[in-house]
Structures are given as C-alpha cells and as structure tokens.
C-alpha cells in the first residue's frame, strides 16, 4: 500500500481544488499593473542614471580625472 503522500490522483484533486479558490485578476487589472511596473522601472532607471552621472561628476571634480 502506497503512503498517503505518494498518491498522485489525490494530489492532483487537491491541486485542482486549491486552484479553483484562486481569485484571478481581470485583463484590465493585469494591463494596469503591467503598465505601472514598466513605468516605475523606467522612472527608477532614469533616477539611477542621473544619480550615477552626478556621482561621476563629483568624483572627477574631486580627483581631477575622468573615467
């Protein structure tokens, strides 16, 4: 007799039962959150680019050489 955790049919039934409980986002919600992720990623990239340029200028001004 197989152990309880080794029964694939029971496992698949439980997976299906749990998947039915999931509340999936609508298409509109998915598009909005995807847009926000891309927008905030672009904003963060721009911020870190500017910060890097400012730090680079400060280093060049302090030590008198460029990279």
N, C-alpha and C positions, 0 to 999 in steps of 0.2 A: 504494500500500500504506500503510495507516494505521500510525502509530507505535505502539510497544508500549503506551504509556500511554493510548492512545485507544481501546482495545478494551473496550467496555462488558461484553460477555459474560464475558471473562476477569476483569474487575474484580469482577463480581457473584459469580462462582465463588469468588474469593479471599475476599470478604466473608463468604460463607456458610461457607467452611472455617474462617475465624477465629472466627465467631460460635459454631460448634459446639464450640470449645475453651473457651468461657467457662463458668465454674462459677457458676451462678445460685444465690442464697440461697433457702432454703426459705421457705414462708409464715410459719412460726413465727419464723425468724430476722429476717425483714422486719418483722414486727409488734413484736418485741422492740426492734430498733434504732430503729424509728419512735417507739415509746414513750419510749425513752431520749432521743432528740432533743427531743421535746416536753417531757419532764420537765426536762432540763438547760436548755432555753431558758427555761422558766418560772422555774427557780432563778436563772439569770443575770439575768432581768428583775427579779426581786424584789431581788436584790443591788444592782443598779444603781439601782433606785428608792430603796432605803434609803440608799445612798451619796449620791445626789443630795439627799435630804432633809437628811442630816447636813451636807453642804457648804452647803446653803442656810441652815440654822440658824446655822452658823458665820459665814457672810457677813453675815447680819442682825445677829448679836451683835457682830461686829467693826465694821461700818459704821453700825449703828443704823437701818437702814431695810429694808423688805421689798420683795419683787419681786412 
